[in-house]
């Protein structure tokens, strides 16, 4: 999937304009990049369009965070409230699940607490 298709798919799911969608994608991927360890962010980024790769790879620090903190960081970066951040993150992560291999998504999800699964939308039902 190329960058424009990724953005278009997120935009359709989130119901946002293009600018808001791009902010949501950047905020969600940056925050996900902070949550992943042991090179997983780099491996995930390698399967995404080059325009999205820096969001996952260029993070200041990595840390474990609960779902509430994850969503708060996204909301802060995006300049929105927690409810919209959750809706946008769900759209981004659902599209992400369709943009990369199933094995890669399983690797990503294996590093996250189970509470995060709800953000992966319909794709989360295929995760074991």
PyMOL commands that set and color helices and strands:
alter all, ss='L'
color gray80, all
select helices_A, chain A and resi 3-14+18-35+40-45+50-57+67-78+82-99+102-110+114-126
alter helices_A, ss='H'
color red, helices_A
deselect
rebuild
show_as cartoon
